[in-house]
Amino acid sequence: MIKFLNRFEEWITIALVILLAIVLTLATIELGWEILQGIISPPIGILDQTEILDLFALFLLVLIGIELLDTIKAYLEEHVIHEEVILVAALIAVARKVIVLDVKKTDPLVIIGIAAIIAAVAMAYWIIKRMHQTRKE
């Protein structure tokens, strides 16, 4: 039974890698298309601030997907989840939120909450890095 469950888990993980690769491919194509649209639409070669922020958000979304793919890949190879990779993906996700955030229209409590999330994830990342350095010594 354990052998079956291990095999099942491996197949599910492979399916996730394939699906995530498809999503990343489509998101990258979408990013390229949006950049092309922004460049060729009048005024040609000029992007406004909103378009640039939207492109950054999409770019960071692709980066988050790459980090998730890296996490799944590491799990497939080593059967271990790397906390650092997950925390980096979380930091990128929060950075994406901050970049697209309209501060003028956002409740101050939401901004404080995002700041708390940034501090917590950064602290967790620092602790994990510190633990790994201590183990190496």
Backbone as ProteinMPNN parsed JSONL, in Angstrom:
{"seq_chain_A": "MIKFLNRFEEWITIALVILLAIVLTLATIELGWEILQGIISPPIGILDQTEILDLFALFLLVLIGIELLDTIKAYLEEHVIHEEVILVAALIAVARKVIVLDVKKTDPLVIIGIAAIIAAVAMAYWIIKRMHQTRKE", "coords_chain_A": {"N_chain_A": [[0.823, -1.2, 0.0], [1.935, 1.261, 0.793], [3.861, 1.572, -1.162], [2.246, 1.915, -3.405], [0.987, 4.36, -2.716], [3.204, 6.069, -2.67], [3.97, 5.968, -5.366], [1.638, 7.006, -6.504], [1.689, 9.604, -5.427], [3.992, 10.546, -6.693], [3.168, 10.559, -9.395], [1.106, 12.443, -9.283], [2.601, 14.694, -8.594], [4.205, 14.935, -10.881], [2.178, 15.476, -12.733], [1.378, 17.968, -11.747], [3.693, 19.457, -12.288], [3.708, 19.418, -15.094], [1.248, 20.731, -15.647], [1.741, 23.213, -14.419], [3.878, 24.056, -15.975], [2.587, 24.423, -18.401], [0.835, 26.528, -17.705], [2.745, 28.489, -17.037], [3.984, 28.827, -19.521], [1.84, 29.86, -21.026], [1.347, 32.202, -19.555], [3.754, 33.564, -19.95], [3.664, 33.948, -22.707], [1.409, 35.599, -22.767], [2.45, 37.799, -21.346], [4.449, 38.651, -23.153], [2.775, 39.307, -25.306], [1.25, 41.393, -24.2], [3.271, 43.29, -23.779], [4.06, 43.745, -26.434], [1.631, 44.74, -27.474], [1.44, 47.087, -25.958], [3.617, 48.494, -26.918], [3.138, 48.84, -29.689], [0.731, 50.194, -29.816], [-0.841, 53.4, -30.196], [0.346, 56.174, -28.267], [3.114, 55.214, -30.162], [5.537, 53.038, -28.879], [5.524, 54.062, -26.325], [4.705, 53.609, -22.999], [2.164, 53.996, -20.579], [1.944, 54.819, -17.051], [0.144, 53.079, -15.729], [0.015, 50.907, -17.504], [2.667, 50.017, -17.366], [2.822, 49.238, -14.665], [0.952, 47.158, -14.708], [2.299, 45.4, -16.42], [4.588, 44.848, -14.877], [3.328, 43.512, -12.764], [2.357, 41.212, -14.061], [4.779, 40.147, -14.939], [6.018, 39.584, -12.464], [4.22, 37.69, -11.584], [4.767, 35.576, -13.311], [7.36, 35.039, -12.411], [6.764, 34.127, -9.814], [5.457, 31.772, -10.48], [7.624, 30.396, -11.61], [9.218, 30.058, -9.342], [7.529, 28.383, -7.86], [7.504, 26.17, -9.558], [10.171, 25.454, -9.305], [10.151, 24.658, -6.645], [8.471, 22.392, -6.746], [9.979, 20.823, -8.47], [12.312, 20.416, -6.943], [11.165, 18.931, -4.918], [10.432, 16.644, -6.323], [12.975, 15.639, -7.012], [14.36, 15.37, -4.532], [12.53, 14.757, -2.579], [11.959, 16.59, -0.612], [10.816, 19.586, 0.786], [11.864, 22.765, 0.071], [12.233, 25.312, 2.211], [13.236, 27.886, 1.844], [12.815, 28.483, -0.875], [10.047, 28.56, -1.01], [9.545, 30.717, 0.69], [10.808, 32.757, -0.737], [9.15, 32.833, -2.981], [6.846, 33.699, -1.684], [7.691, 36.24, -0.839], [8.031, 37.46, -3.337], [5.39, 37.398, -4.202], [4.154, 39.098, -2.345], [5.57, 41.418, -2.927], [4.647, 41.848, -5.492], [1.987, 42.449, -4.93], [2.325, 44.842, -3.512], [3.426, 46.468, -5.5], [1.308, 46.774, -7.335], [-0.568, 47.967, -5.78], [-2.92, 50.441, -5.036], [-2.345, 53.027, -3.226], [-3.759, 55.275, -2.444], [-6.416, 54.509, -2.537], [-6.617, 52.477, -0.756], [-7.387, 50.922, 2.305], [-5.917, 51.975, 5.345], [-5.441, 49.984, 7.291], [-5.164, 47.692, 5.761], [-2.778, 48.238, 4.475], [-1.068, 48.268, 6.683], [-1.356, 45.602, 7.41], [-0.207, 44.317, 5.164], [2.39, 45.239, 5.459], [3.03, 43.94, 7.834], [2.937, 41.284, 6.967], [5.072, 41.305, 5.142], [7.2, 41.802, 6.915], [7.026, 39.496, 8.533], [7.473, 37.362, 6.697], [9.989, 38.065, 5.72], [11.479, 37.893, 8.085], [11.154, 35.173, 8.666], [12.489, 34.093, 6.455], [15.087, 35.033, 6.957], [15.618, 33.687, 9.364], [15.539, 30.987, 8.51], [17.674, 31.0, 6.632], [19.743, 31.566, 8.396], [19.664, 29.298, 10.046], [20.444, 27.325, 8.207], [23.05, 28.176, 7.644], [24.224, 27.812, 10.135], [24.079, 25.044, 10.413], [25.89, 24.263, 8.458], [28.286, 25.021, 9.5]], "CA_chain_A": [[0.0, 0.0, 0.0], [2.829, 2.415, 0.853], [4.484, 1.686, -2.478], [1.214, 2.488, -4.265], [0.815, 5.768, -2.357], [4.393, 6.789, -3.131], [3.859, 6.056, -6.823], [0.536, 7.932, -6.746], [2.204, 10.937, -5.104], [4.938, 10.899, -7.747], [2.399, 10.876, -10.599], [0.418, 13.723, -9.04], [3.631, 15.73, -8.662], [4.543, 15.088, -12.303], [1.044, 16.163, -13.358], [1.466, 19.369, -11.332], [4.793, 20.079, -13.039], [3.251, 19.604, -16.475], [0.22, 21.774, -15.655], [2.375, 24.485, -14.111], [4.667, 24.427, -17.157], [1.623, 24.955, -19.379], [0.396, 27.842, -17.22], [3.875, 29.414, -17.181], [4.142, 29.11, -20.945], [0.757, 30.763, -21.422], [1.554, 33.496, -18.895], [4.874, 34.215, -20.624], [3.129, 34.412, -23.997], [0.543, 36.738, -22.435], [3.337, 38.916, -21.017], [5.013, 39.118, -24.423], [1.698, 39.924, -26.085], [0.921, 42.672, -23.565], [4.371, 44.211, -24.07], [3.94, 44.084, -27.852], [0.452, 45.611, -27.61], [1.772, 48.398, -25.391], [4.607, 49.181, -27.76], [2.627, 49.204, -31.017], [-0.463, 51.037, -29.768], [-0.492, 54.824, -30.119], [1.554, 56.608, -28.958], [3.991, 54.065, -30.405], [6.757, 52.923, -28.087], [5.401, 54.713, -25.019], [3.775, 52.962, -22.081], [1.835, 54.863, -19.452], [2.261, 54.269, -15.734], [-0.751, 51.956, -15.451], [0.458, 49.784, -18.338], [3.933, 49.52, -16.818], [2.516, 48.513, -13.425], [0.311, 45.898, -15.102], [3.352, 44.521, -16.953], [5.381, 44.384, -13.737], [2.533, 42.532, -12.033], [2.358, 39.976, -14.843], [6.155, 39.646, -14.886], [6.214, 38.987, -11.14], [3.387, 36.49, -11.539], [5.556, 34.529, -13.983], [8.441, 34.685, -11.481], [6.177, 33.304, -8.749], [5.259, 30.451, -11.08], [8.935, 29.742, -11.735], [9.614, 29.633, -7.991], [6.702, 27.218, -7.524], [8.024, 25.061, -10.356], [11.428, 25.066, -8.662], [9.785, 23.932, -5.427], [7.97, 21.07, -7.128], [11.115, 20.101, -9.041], [13.155, 19.99, -5.819], [10.451, 17.873, -4.223], [10.551, 15.441, -7.154], [14.338, 15.137, -6.968], [14.865, 15.073, -3.198], [11.41, 14.493, -1.666], [12.075, 17.564, 0.463], [10.335, 20.914, 0.423], [12.83, 23.785, 0.462], [11.521, 26.458, 2.801], [13.736, 29.131, 1.267], [12.172, 28.729, -2.17], [8.659, 28.944, -0.722], [9.565, 32.062, 1.249], [11.127, 33.672, -1.834], [7.907, 32.971, -3.756], [5.951, 34.533, -0.876], [8.183, 37.617, -0.922], [7.711, 37.967, -4.675], [3.937, 37.612, -4.246], [3.856, 40.312, -1.583], [6.122, 42.533, -3.704], [3.702, 42.062, -6.589], [0.826, 43.135, -4.356], [2.729, 46.209, -3.187], [3.631, 47.208, -6.744], [0.028, 47.099, -7.974], [-1.448, 48.553, -4.772], [-3.256, 51.858, -5.145], [-2.284, 53.452, -1.83], [-4.784, 56.297, -2.205], [-7.73, 53.881, -2.413], [-6.495, 51.311, 0.119], [-7.575, 51.136, 3.736], [-4.646, 51.948, 6.069], [-5.266, 48.699, 7.973], [-4.666, 46.754, 4.756], [-1.365, 48.568, 4.287], [-0.38, 47.774, 7.885], [-1.355, 44.14, 7.296], [0.796, 43.938, 4.164], [3.694, 45.483, 6.086], [3.248, 42.857, 8.801], [3.249, 40.079, 6.183], [6.436, 41.464, 4.643], [8.111, 41.627, 8.051], [6.993, 38.093, 8.974], [8.111, 36.508, 5.697], [11.42, 38.405, 5.714], [12.052, 37.327, 9.313], [11.207, 33.713, 8.48], [13.568, 33.83, 5.501], [16.344, 35.275, 7.674], [15.799, 32.586, 10.328], [15.865, 29.776, 7.741], [19.047, 31.166, 6.132], [20.636, 31.476, 9.564], [19.702, 27.883, 10.452], [21.234, 26.591, 7.214], [24.452, 28.558, 7.836], [24.672, 27.198, 11.38], [24.255, 23.61, 10.151], [27.089, 24.06, 7.634], [29.486, 25.275, 10.314]], "C_chain_A": [[0.867, 1.264, 0.0], [3.48, 2.658, -0.509], [3.503, 2.331, -3.47], [1.046, 3.98, -3.986], [2.012, 6.616, -2.797], [4.354, 6.998, -4.641], [2.774, 7.063, -7.214], [0.988, 9.376, -6.512], [3.165, 11.425, -6.196], [4.2, 11.302, -9.024], [1.651, 12.204, -10.465], [1.411, 14.876, -9.154], [4.043, 15.986, -10.104], [3.424, 15.812, -13.042], [1.057, 17.651, -13.002], [2.567, 20.112, -12.091], [4.342, 20.371, -14.464], [2.219, 20.733, -16.56], [0.819, 23.149, -15.372], [3.224, 24.972, -15.283], [3.757, 25.011, -18.24], [1.172, 26.357, -18.972], [1.512, 28.876, -17.373], [4.117, 29.794, -18.642], [3.083, 30.107, -21.406], [0.929, 32.149, -20.808], [2.699, 34.267, -19.546], [4.45, 34.743, -21.991], [2.245, 35.637, -23.78], [1.377, 37.976, -22.119], [3.945, 39.51, -22.289], [3.982, 39.848, -25.26], [1.339, 41.303, -25.518], [2.011, 43.718, -23.826], [4.276, 44.677, -25.524], [2.774, 45.04, -28.086], [0.751, 47.016, -27.101], [2.712, 49.188, -26.266], [3.997, 49.66, -29.072], [1.367, 50.069, -30.988], [-0.056, 52.501, -29.598], [-0.537, 55.326, -28.677], [2.576, 55.464, -28.998], [5.241, 54.152, -29.54], [6.689, 53.552, -26.713], [4.331, 53.987, -24.204], [3.444, 53.942, -20.963], [2.074, 54.114, -18.135], [1.408, 53.043, -15.405], [-0.33, 50.719, -16.24], [1.749, 49.169, -17.789], [3.685, 48.725, -15.538], [1.844, 47.177, -13.722], [1.336, 44.904, -15.642], [4.234, 43.989, -15.836], [4.631, 43.304, -12.963], [2.531, 41.186, -12.758], [3.741, 39.328, -14.831], [6.415, 38.945, -13.553], [5.375, 37.726, -10.961], [4.098, 35.314, -12.203], [6.703, 34.084, -13.067], [7.945, 33.817, -10.33], [5.962, 31.888, -9.267], [6.559, 29.688, -11.219], [9.411, 29.249, -10.373], [8.813, 28.411, -7.546], [7.166, 25.986, -8.293], [9.328, 24.54, -9.758], [11.162, 24.262, -7.389], [9.33, 22.515, -5.748], [9.105, 20.209, -7.678], [12.036, 19.577, -7.933], [12.488, 18.857, -5.051], [10.545, 16.556, -4.999], [11.932, 14.804, -7.025], [14.735, 14.621, -5.586], [13.793, 14.644, -2.195], [11.491, 15.351, -0.411], [11.545, 18.894, -0.053], [11.339, 21.923, 0.964], [12.094, 25.034, 0.932], [11.949, 27.767, 2.162], [13.015, 29.478, -0.033], [10.728, 29.185, -1.954], [8.608, 30.37, -0.186], [9.928, 33.103, 0.182], [9.883, 33.894, -2.694], [6.915, 33.861, -3.007], [6.388, 35.995, -0.924], [7.873, 38.238, -2.282], [6.214, 38.272, -4.776], [3.552, 38.886, -3.499], [4.382, 41.538, -2.328], [5.19, 42.872, -4.858], [2.488, 42.84, -6.093], [1.151, 44.594, -4.061], [2.865, 47.047, -4.453], [2.307, 47.636, -7.368], [-0.957, 47.788, -7.027], [-1.671, 50.05, -5.042], [-3.404, 52.387, -3.718], [-3.391, 54.446, -1.501], [-6.162, 55.684, -1.95], [-7.74, 52.712, -1.43], [-6.633, 51.714, 1.577], [-6.218, 51.051, 4.45], [-4.39, 50.626, 6.811], [-4.749, 47.62, 7.016], [-3.179, 46.982, 4.537], [-0.548, 48.077, 5.486], [-0.295, 46.253, 7.85], [-0.315, 43.647, 6.298], [2.198, 44.141, 4.731], [4.027, 44.375, 7.089], [3.601, 41.553, 8.085], [4.678, 40.142, 5.655], [7.439, 41.207, 5.761], [8.172, 40.162, 8.478], [7.717, 37.18, 7.986], [9.615, 36.789, 5.646], [12.114, 37.826, 6.938], [12.178, 35.808, 9.19], [12.337, 33.338, 7.531], [14.928, 33.982, 6.179], [16.641, 34.135, 8.642], [16.213, 31.303, 9.606], [17.299, 29.852, 7.213], [20.052, 30.997, 7.264], [20.773, 30.033, 10.032], [20.571, 27.073, 9.501], [22.726, 26.917, 7.34], [25.02, 27.894, 9.078], [24.93, 25.705, 11.18], [25.535, 23.338, 9.362], [28.362, 24.22, 8.465], [29.73, 24.202, 11.295]], "O_chain_A": [[0.567, 2.224, -0.71], [3.63, 3.799, -0.947], [3.888, 3.183, -4.27], [0.97, 4.779, -4.92], [1.842, 7.75, -3.244], [4.671, 8.082, -5.132], [2.958, 7.866, -8.128], [0.695, 10.261, -7.316], [3.137, 12.598, -6.57], [4.57, 12.285, -9.665], [1.576, 12.986, -11.414], [1.101, 15.912, -9.741], [4.212, 17.138, -10.504], [3.69, 16.667, -13.887], [0.779, 18.497, -13.852], [2.386, 21.263, -12.487], [4.577, 21.465, -14.978], [2.304, 21.59, -17.44], [0.448, 24.135, -16.009], [3.281, 26.172, -15.551], [4.12, 25.977, -18.911], [1.133, 27.265, -19.802], [1.259, 30.006, -17.79], [4.417, 30.947, -18.951], [3.393, 31.079, -22.095], [0.684, 33.157, -21.47], [2.626, 35.488, -19.681], [4.828, 35.846, -22.386], [2.329, 36.605, -24.536], [1.053, 39.076, -22.568], [3.95, 40.727, -22.474], [4.275, 40.885, -25.854], [1.15, 42.26, -26.269], [1.712, 44.889, -24.064], [4.398, 45.869, -25.805], [2.909, 46.03, -28.806], [0.37, 48.008, -27.722], [2.617, 50.413, -26.348], [4.3, 50.763, -29.527], [0.972, 50.618, -32.016], [0.941, 52.806, -28.944], [-1.422, 54.909, -27.93], [2.856, 54.834, -27.979], [5.909, 55.184, -29.476], [7.691, 53.579, -25.998], [3.207, 53.783, -24.663], [4.326, 54.636, -20.456], [2.37, 52.919, -18.131], [1.919, 52.069, -14.853], [-0.32, 49.611, -15.704], [1.899, 47.947, -17.755], [4.27, 47.659, -15.345], [2.131, 46.176, -13.065], [1.255, 43.708, -15.359], [4.594, 42.811, -15.837], [5.219, 42.303, -12.554], [2.686, 40.14, -12.128], [3.859, 38.107, -14.726], [6.966, 37.845, -13.52], [5.784, 36.8, -10.261], [4.034, 34.188, -11.711], [6.985, 32.891, -12.96], [8.628, 32.879, -9.918], [6.253, 30.916, -8.569], [6.608, 28.481, -10.981], [9.948, 28.147, -10.263], [9.363, 27.503, -6.922], [7.215, 24.886, -7.741], [9.56, 23.332, -9.711], [11.871, 23.299, -7.097], [9.751, 21.556, -5.102], [9.185, 19.015, -7.389], [12.484, 18.431, -7.982], [13.158, 17.934, -4.588], [10.715, 15.489, -4.41], [12.053, 13.582, -6.94], [15.366, 13.571, -5.468], [14.115, 14.216, -1.087], [11.147, 14.918, 0.689], [11.801, 19.274, -1.195], [11.634, 21.94, 2.159], [11.427, 25.716, 0.154], [11.126, 28.66, 1.957], [12.65, 30.631, -0.26], [10.249, 30.09, -2.637], [7.729, 31.145, -0.563], [9.403, 34.216, 0.205], [9.598, 35.024, -3.091], [6.225, 34.678, -3.616], [5.55, 36.89, -1.037], [7.497, 39.407, -2.365], [5.818, 39.279, -5.364], [2.718, 39.659, -3.971], [3.722, 42.577, -2.362], [4.97, 44.043, -5.164], [2.021, 43.77, -6.75], [0.34, 45.48, -4.332], [2.463, 48.21, -4.474], [2.199, 48.752, -7.877], [-2.06, 48.15, -7.437], [-0.724, 50.808, -5.247], [-4.446, 52.22, -3.085], [-3.905, 54.448, -0.383], [-6.98, 56.263, -1.235], [-8.755, 52.032, -1.285], [-6.07, 52.715, 2.021], [-5.445, 50.132, 4.177], [-3.241, 50.203, 6.94], [-3.987, 46.741, 7.418], [-2.409, 46.028, 4.426], [0.542, 47.531, 5.314], [0.73, 45.679, 8.221], [0.381, 42.666, 6.559], [3.087, 43.318, 4.512], [5.172, 43.931, 7.176], [4.463, 40.804, 8.544], [5.411, 39.154, 5.713], [8.414, 40.479, 5.572], [9.254, 39.644, 8.755], [8.492, 36.316, 8.397], [10.42, 35.863, 5.542], [13.23, 37.318, 6.83], [13.198, 35.232, 9.57], [13.062, 32.374, 7.776], [15.815, 33.15, 5.991], [17.778, 33.67, 8.731], [17.133, 30.612, 10.043], [18.055, 28.888, 7.329], [21.089, 30.355, 7.096], [21.869, 29.591, 10.377], [21.35, 26.227, 9.939], [23.57, 26.039, 7.165], [26.172, 27.46, 9.078], [25.895, 25.165, 11.721], [26.19, 22.316, 9.565], [29.39, 23.617, 8.158], [30.697, 24.267, 12.054]]}, "name": "protein", "num_of_chains": 1, "seq": "MIKFLNRFEEWITIALVILLAIVLTLATIELGWEILQGIISPPIGILDQTEILDLFALFLLVLIGIELLDTIKAYLEEHVIHEEVILVAALIAVARKVIVLDVKKTDPLVIIGIAAIIAAVAMAYWIIKRMHQTRKE"}
